[in-house]
Amino acid sequence: MLCLLMGMGVAQAGELRALDDQELSQVRGGDGISFAAHVVLNDPTLVGAVSDSRLSLGFSGGGQNRYIVFRNVRGAVDMFAVNLGVQTRTDGGGDYIAIGLPGYVRYTNFGFESLSVQNDPSAPVTGNLGSLNINGTVSLQGQVRFWGH
């Protein structure tokens, strides 16, 4: 039965053939692609988890290097309904890429343990300018659009 159904699908689709430029310009796609993501950073419950991680950003000014050090960045982010598609401009000026903002984002213990400014990013963290821990949900709507001139 399965082979019969698969054979019907192939027969219905027809054979592959090359398209010239005129035929190809008439082909229309679907609605783009959509995806979901589940991102987990430095989960302490994993085997071999790191207990002292750092994310550092370096800056140079006045002949001296400084680093912003985020210690123990961790947490989970779940998001879905992010979509990517090509749309036609209403003014007839061509197409643009539309990135749809995620309709739902959930943060679970997302943040960092401490923030410091240091001359050496690998030196022990002695100062603390604050910490961040986010738990909650966000609902977004809208698009980010890109086009060329």
HELIX and SHEET records of a PDB file:
HELIX    1   1 LEU A    2  ALA A   13  1                                  12    
HELIX    2   2 ASP A   21  SER A   25  1                                   5    
SHEET    1   A 4 ILE A  33  LEU A  41  0                                        
SHEET    2   A 4 ARG A  74  THR A  88 -1                                        
SHEET    3   A 4 ASP A  95  GLY A 100 -1                                        
SHEET    4   A 4 GLN A 143  PHE A 146 -1                                        
SHEET    1   B 4 ILE A  33  LEU A  41  0                                        
SHEET    2   B 4 ARG A  74  THR A  88 -1                                        
SHEET    3   B 4 TYR A 104  PHE A 112 -1                                        
SHEET    4   B 4 LEU A 132  VAL A 138 -1                                        
SHEET    1   C 3 ARG A  54  GLY A  61  0                                        
SHEET    2   C 3 GLN A  64  ARG A  71 -1                                        
SHEET    3   C 3 SER A 114  GLN A 118 -1                                        
END                                                                             
